[in-house]
């Protein structure tokens, strides 16, 4: 509850403006929020409800690529996998077996089960609905997590911003297919910054470009990253990272980028 109060005090439109200025992002930064009651999701201003069956990847991209505010229940999603990752469907033995993936994504039933068991998912039974919306709109007030799509060059500066103060080593996972469990699944479950390489489904159905990675993180962590990136920029460590030249004498550049201020 204390973290939520802090998050509510954040200037979300200002954070997005800062983030776009610092990283020159091409894709809309969005928020994601789970709801215990469908009625609360439906009460969000200008909420859109799907009139077809989708993947969660498509729903996320309706916000990040089209700027829509979209709300869903488990019935709006195709198959058990999308529902299970965000806690809107069962995570029972049938789901854990992953039988549909045998001979498609995995060579054996044991491999399929191991992948399912490796996924970070929101515990089922707590929520009935989910919504996504451009972060700057403020309609989720506040979101549980923010989703930032960025190139590797942009992403490392974002990570450097997170590490500017209160340094920690980040260790992230790669589950392969169902990589949304590495990003929004893990961030919703743990409240920790979670980086992923978007998978086949995210790129095929969600339209994620080849060059983009995805960071999912609570708004308070995003604010920390922005504060860190602002200080890094003052130190000359900013995006875009200008190539120094592979044949130049490196000493002058190293003195600026790595020397004590």
C-alpha angles and dihedrals in degrees: 000000000000091000091050091053090051091048092052089059093057120107097235097182089048091049091053091049090051092047093051091047093049098043106020091227120196097199127068114256108233141189129226126202135180122216130205090207129043090217091063091053091048091052093066111114114259092001116171122211121206120251092196139041115272145171118251086246089064093047091051091049092051085066100036098040103028103027095237129148106227133181128195144177126204090269090066092059130083117239134344097284098069091044095048097052092059096038096252094116140038123286093201132145092277091055092044091053091063092201094166090063097056110110091008109060097001136037098223140023088247091057091050093051092048090054092049091049090050095059120108106225138170110255110258125240098043101085139042102186146021135203135195127196141159105281093227092060091069091212095131092053092215120000121216090232141002124227119215120186112198144151118260090259092053092043096056090054089051090051091047087054091054089051098046092096128015089025119211134166111246119218116187133182135231112208093173112221113033090037088164083083087064092053121025095009093055095039093050091046099045107020088231130126106268126194124197144178101230110241135226093278094049091052098040099042102019096044094231108169121239093250099053130097124187130233118190116191141148116268092250090058091048090053089052091051092050092050089050094047091051090056092045089052090054087054091054094256103123146128130296093048106218113222110243096204126262095238101043125107100265100203098090093050094045091052090057099043101037106022123103114268 
